[in-house]
Structure formats: structure tokens, C-alpha cells
Amino acid sequence: MAYRIVSSQCTSCSACEAECPNEAISEKGGTFIIDPAKCTECIGHFDTPQCVAVCPVDETCVVDKNYPRYQAP
């Protein structure tokens, strides 16, 4: 499952954008979004999704259950 950013909780600090190994995070309309097509949940890069690890607001980067779990090639 890809991650998503809860826009109402995002402080636009941009901490997550630079940490994403897949460049899946970008700014749009004053908040940050995660492109589910690029999000690999950091599998193969880190043990913990980096957006979750660096976000200063708990429960802002959450699993998006609208997308299947990422499968490494």
C-alpha cells in the first residue's frame, strides 16, 4: 500500500520531500502529496517509510488503503 499525507495535518515543513528515495513526494497547493504510483513504502531502501520517520506530526503520513501493497520486482 502506498502512503498518503493527511492534508489537514500537514504543516508544509517539507521534511518528507527530501527523504523520499523515490521522489514520490511533492508540494501541491500549499501542502505535500505522495504520488501512489511512485511510493514503494521505502521497501528495499529503508526498514521504515521515511515520510513517517521524519514527519513532525504523528499520524500525518498514513497507509493509503486504496492502493495494493507494493511488490518489489
C-alpha positions, 0 to 999 in steps of 0.5 A: 500500500502506498502512503498518503499525507493527511492534508489537514495535518500537514504543516508544509515543513517539507521534511518528507520531500527530501527523504523520499528515495523515490521522489514520490513526494511533492508540494501541491497547493500549499501542502505535500502529496505522495504520488501512489504510483511512485511510493514503494513504502521505502521497501528495499531502501529503508526498514521504515517509510521515511515520510513517517520517520521524519514527519513532525506530526504523528499520524500525518503520513498514513497507509493509503488503503486504496492502493495494493501493497507494493511488490518489489520486482 
